[in-house]
């Protein structure tokens, strides 16, 4: 259907048009992206090499950091390069690829967060059956299902994008290609498409958020039967997870669960969950987790020892 479109590329206005502000955007988000890569790749390397981080929680943390790395990489590099260009453009095909990758890894992060909540629920509420329920085989299957589910969600987004006719306007007041800004440029009534968008992306965000909050209510309620030390450790882990959930789902729900209207704050809110959350996740999970910090110290000390032997 899209072969009949007159539009072959879109002009992205980005976060700023003023040359000075564009340089500020370039420097700021280059630093953010670099810090995101370092933080998440450090967690990936630590979990992969450490023998002490073999529990399901860290298996899911590995995949969360992997999805964060890919999620921000699907957006940040082009955003950073576009800040140096006078007129930033993206071809129709590249736009479709960005829609797919953006939603694929964003949805994967949602599913991984749900799996992490399930893991904490079983560990705290059913400790005697934990090793049986959350075996390595079960965890592997759950992550595989998360990847497949994310792919199905992204293909749905692509179907919606390709169903939109574009016949003239191609200036997108955004820094990424997504369904919401594309709906504004379509030369047709987008009511049904927007309804499908809300029922797809909006429903995933909202239902997942409610499920996560309910699960953590059960977890926190069950902590009353634990010892003071056990409560403190479990509470520390749960608070980290709840913080990540609120930071990620709050902006997502705001963007994807409303009619096809745009606000001036939309771009900055999108920045927060596309760039900010992947940057904050490594800080939240390392600063509040003694086991991860100890494993990182051991990894670093091993590296120093190997360097000295050379």
C-alpha positions as CSV (number, residue, x, y, z in Angstrom):
1,X,0.0,0.0,0.0
2,X,2.8,2.4,0.9
3,X,4.3,2.1,-2.7
4,X,1.6,4.5,-3.8
5,X,2.6,7.2,-1.4
6,X,4.1,10.4,-2.7
7,X,6.3,10.9,0.4
8,X,9.7,9.2,0.2
9,X,11.2,11.0,3.2
10,X,10.3,12.9,6.3
11,X,11.9,16.1,7.7
12,X,12.6,15.8,11.5
13,X,12.5,19.1,13.4
14,X,14.2,17.5,16.4
15,X,14.3,19.1,19.8
16,X,15.5,22.5,18.6
17,X,16.0,24.6,15.5
18,X,18.3,27.2,16.9
19,X,22.0,26.4,16.0
20,X,23.2,27.1,19.6
21,X,20.5,24.9,21.1
22,X,21.2,22.2,18.6
23,X,24.8,22.1,19.7
24,X,23.7,21.9,23.3
25,X,21.4,19.0,22.3
26,X,24.3,17.3,20.6
27,X,26.7,17.5,23.5
28,X,24.1,16.7,26.2
29,X,22.7,13.6,24.5
30,X,26.0,12.4,23.3
31,X,27.1,12.3,27.0
32,X,23.8,10.7,28.0
33,X,24.1,8.0,25.3
34,X,27.7,7.3,26.1
35,X,26.9,6.9,29.8
36,X,23.9,4.7,29.0
37,X,26.1,2.4,26.9
38,X,28.8,2.2,29.6
39,X,26.4,1.5,32.4
40,X,24.3,-1.1,30.7
41,X,27.3,-2.9,29.0
42,X,29.0,-3.0,32.4
43,X,26.0,-4.7,33.9
44,X,25.8,-7.1,30.9
45,X,29.5,-8.0,31.3
46,X,29.3,-8.3,35.1
47,X,26.2,-10.7,35.0
48,X,27.7,-12.7,32.2
49,X,31.1,-13.3,33.9
50,X,30.2,-13.4,37.6
51,X,29.6,-16.7,39.3
52,X,27.7,-15.0,42.2
53,X,25.0,-13.5,39.9
54,X,23.5,-16.7,38.6
55,X,20.0,-16.3,40.1
56,X,17.0,-15.7,37.8
57,X,16.8,-12.1,39.0
58,X,20.2,-11.3,37.4
59,X,19.4,-13.4,34.3
60,X,16.4,-11.0,33.8
61,X,18.6,-8.0,34.7
62,X,21.0,-9.1,31.9
63,X,18.1,-9.0,29.4
64,X,16.8,-5.7,30.8
65,X,20.2,-4.1,30.2
66,X,20.4,-5.6,26.8
67,X,17.0,-4.3,25.8
68,X,17.9,-0.9,27.3
69,X,21.1,-0.8,25.2
70,X,19.3,-1.7,22.0
71,X,16.3,0.5,22.8
72,X,18.3,3.7,23.2
73,X,20.6,2.8,20.3
74,X,17.6,2.6,18.0
75,X,17.0,6.3,18.7
76,X,20.0,8.2,20.2
77,X,22.6,7.9,17.4
78,X,20.4,9.4,14.7
79,X,19.1,12.0,17.2
80,X,22.7,13.0,18.0
81,X,23.8,13.2,14.4
82,X,20.7,15.1,13.3
83,X,21.5,17.8,15.8
84,X,24.6,18.6,13.7
85,X,22.6,18.9,10.5
86,X,20.8,22.0,9.2
87,X,17.9,19.9,7.8
88,X,17.5,16.4,9.3
89,X,15.7,14.0,7.0
90,X,14.8,10.3,7.3
91,X,13.7,8.1,4.4
92,X,10.3,6.3,4.6
93,X,12.0,2.9,4.8
94,X,14.3,4.1,7.6
95,X,11.4,5.5,9.4
96,X,9.6,2.2,9.3
97,X,12.7,0.4,10.6
98,X,12.9,2.9,13.5
99,X,9.3,2.3,14.3
100,X,9.9,-1.4,14.4
101,X,13.1,-1.4,16.5
102,X,11.8,1.3,18.9
103,X,8.6,-0.6,19.7
104,X,10.3,-4.0,19.7
105,X,12.9,-3.1,22.3
106,X,10.5,-0.9,24.3
107,X,8.0,-3.7,24.5
108,X,10.7,-6.2,25.4
109,X,11.7,-4.0,28.3
110,X,8.1,-4.0,29.5
111,X,7.9,-7.8,29.4
112,X,11.3,-8.2,31.1
113,X,10.1,-5.9,33.9
114,X,7.0,-8.1,34.3
115,X,9.2,-11.2,34.5
116,X,11.4,-9.5,37.2
117,X,8.3,-8.8,39.2
118,X,7.1,-12.4,38.9
119,X,10.6,-13.5,40.0
120,X,10.4,-11.3,43.1
121,X,6.9,-12.5,43.9
122,X,7.9,-16.1,43.8
123,X,11.1,-15.5,45.7
124,X,9.3,-13.6,48.5
125,X,5.9,-15.2,48.6
126,X,6.8,-18.8,47.7
127,X,10.4,-19.2,48.8
128,X,10.3,-23.0,49.4
129,X,9.2,-23.6,45.7
130,X,11.4,-20.8,44.2
131,X,14.1,-23.0,42.7
132,X,11.4,-25.3,41.2
133,X,9.2,-22.6,39.8
134,X,11.9,-20.3,38.5
135,X,14.3,-22.9,37.1
136,X,16.8,-22.0,34.4
137,X,14.6,-23.8,31.8
138,X,11.5,-21.9,32.8
139,X,13.3,-18.5,32.8
140,X,14.7,-19.2,29.3
141,X,11.2,-20.0,28.0
142,X,9.8,-16.9,29.6
143,X,12.4,-14.7,28.0
144,X,11.9,-16.3,24.6
145,X,8.1,-15.6,24.9
146,X,9.0,-12.0,25.8
147,X,11.1,-11.7,22.6
148,X,8.4,-13.3,20.4
149,X,5.6,-11.1,22.0
150,X,7.7,-8.0,21.4
151,X,8.1,-9.0,17.7
152,X,4.3,-9.5,17.3
153,X,3.7,-6.0,18.9
154,X,6.2,-4.3,16.6
155,X,4.8,-6.0,13.5
156,X,1.4,-4.7,14.5
157,X,2.9,-1.2,14.6
158,X,4.4,-1.6,11.2
159,X,1.1,-2.8,9.8
160,X,-0.6,0.4,11.2
161,X,2.2,2.6,9.8
162,X,2.0,1.1,6.3
163,X,-1.8,1.5,6.3
164,X,-1.4,5.2,6.4
165,X,-1.4,7.2,3.1
166,X,1.0,10.1,2.8
167,X,0.5,12.5,0.0
168,X,2.2,15.8,0.8
169,X,3.1,17.0,4.3
170,X,6.4,15.5,5.4
171,X,7.6,17.8,8.2
172,X,7.5,15.8,11.5
173,X,7.7,17.9,14.7
174,X,9.6,15.2,16.5
175,X,13.1,13.7,16.8
176,X,12.0,10.1,16.1
177,X,9.5,8.3,13.8
178,X,6.6,7.0,15.7
179,X,2.9,6.3,15.1
180,X,1.7,9.4,16.9
181,X,3.6,12.0,14.7
182,X,3.0,9.9,11.6
183,X,-0.8,10.1,12.2
184,X,-0.6,13.9,12.0
185,X,0.9,13.7,8.5
186,X,-1.5,11.1,7.0
187,X,-3.8,12.2,4.3
188,X,-6.8,10.3,5.6
189,X,-9.1,10.0,8.7
190,X,-6.9,8.4,11.3
191,X,-9.6,7.8,14.0
192,X,-9.6,4.0,13.5
193,X,-5.8,3.8,13.3
194,X,-5.5,5.8,16.5
195,X,-8.0,3.6,18.2
196,X,-5.9,0.6,17.2
197,X,-2.8,2.3,18.5
198,X,-4.4,3.0,21.9
199,X,-5.7,-0.6,22.1
200,X,-2.3,-1.9,21.2
201,X,0.5,0.2,22.7
202,X,-1.8,2.0,25.2
203,X,-3.2,-1.3,26.5
204,X,0.2,-2.9,26.8
205,X,1.5,0.0,28.9
206,X,-1.6,0.4,31.1
207,X,-2.3,-3.3,31.7
208,X,1.4,-4.1,32.4
209,X,1.6,-1.1,34.8
210,X,-1.5,-2.2,36.7
211,X,-0.2,-5.8,36.8
212,X,3.2,-4.7,38.1
213,X,1.7,-2.4,40.8
214,X,-0.7,-5.2,42.0
215,X,2.1,-7.7,42.2
216,X,4.3,-5.4,44.2
217,X,1.3,-4.7,46.6
218,X,1.1,-8.5,47.2
219,X,4.9,-8.6,47.7
220,X,5.0,-5.8,50.1
221,X,2.0,-7.2,52.0
222,X,3.7,-10.6,52.3
223,X,6.9,-9.0,53.8
224,X,5.2,-8.6,57.2
225,X,5.9,-12.3,57.9
226,X,9.6,-12.0,57.2
227,X,12.4,-11.1,59.6
228,X,13.6,-7.5,59.9
229,X,16.7,-8.3,57.9
230,X,14.8,-10.2,55.2
231,X,12.3,-7.3,55.0
232,X,15.0,-4.8,54.5
233,X,16.7,-6.7,51.8
234,X,13.5,-7.5,49.9
235,X,12.2,-4.0,50.3
236,X,15.4,-2.6,48.9
237,X,15.1,-4.8,45.8
238,X,11.4,-4.0,45.3
239,X,11.9,-0.3,45.7
240,X,14.5,-0.4,42.9
241,X,12.0,-2.2,40.6
242,X,9.1,0.1,41.5
243,X,11.2,3.1,40.8
244,X,12.1,1.8,37.3
245,X,8.5,0.9,36.6
246,X,7.1,4.3,37.5
247,X,9.8,6.2,35.5
248,X,9.2,4.1,32.4
249,X,5.5,3.5,32.4
250,X,4.4,7.0,33.5
251,X,5.5,8.8,30.3
252,X,4.5,5.8,28.1
253,X,0.9,5.8,29.4
254,X,0.7,9.6,28.9
255,X,1.8,9.3,25.3
256,X,0.0,6.2,24.1
257,X,-3.4,6.2,26.0
258,X,-4.9,9.4,24.7
259,X,-6.6,10.6,21.4
260,X,-4.4,11.7,18.5
261,X,-3.6,15.1,19.9
262,X,-0.1,16.5,20.5
263,X,1.2,18.8,23.2
264,X,4.3,20.9,23.3
265,X,5.7,18.7,26.2
266,X,5.4,15.5,24.2
267,X,8.9,15.5,22.9
268,X,10.5,16.1,26.3
269,X,8.3,13.4,27.8
270,X,9.4,11.0,25.1
271,X,13.1,12.0,25.8
272,X,12.6,10.9,29.4
273,X,11.6,7.3,28.7
274,X,13.6,6.8,25.5
275,X,16.9,8.3,26.8
276,X,16.5,9.0,30.5
277,X,15.2,5.6,31.7
278,X,17.9,3.5,30.0
279,X,20.4,5.8,31.6
280,X,18.9,5.6,35.1
281,X,18.3,1.8,35.1
282,X,22.0,0.9,35.6
283,X,22.3,3.5,38.4
284,X,19.2,2.3,40.2
285,X,20.2,-1.4,40.0
286,X,23.8,-0.9,40.9
287,X,23.6,1.8,43.6
288,X,20.9,-0.1,45.5
289,X,22.3,-3.6,45.0
290,X,25.3,-4.8,47.1
291,X,25.7,-8.1,45.1
292,X,26.0,-6.3,41.8
293,X,28.5,-3.8,43.2
294,X,30.6,-6.5,44.7
295,X,30.6,-8.5,41.5
296,X,31.7,-5.3,39.6
297,X,34.5,-4.8,42.1
298,X,35.7,-8.4,41.6
299,X,35.5,-8.0,37.8
300,X,37.5,-4.8,37.9
301,X,40.1,-6.3,40.3
302,X,40.5,-9.4,38.0
303,X,41.1,-7.0,35.1
304,X,43.7,-5.1,37.0
305,X,45.5,-8.3,38.0
306,X,45.5,-9.5,34.4
307,X,46.9,-6.2,33.2
308,X,49.6,-6.3,35.8
309,X,50.7,-9.8,34.7
310,X,51.2,-8.5,31.2
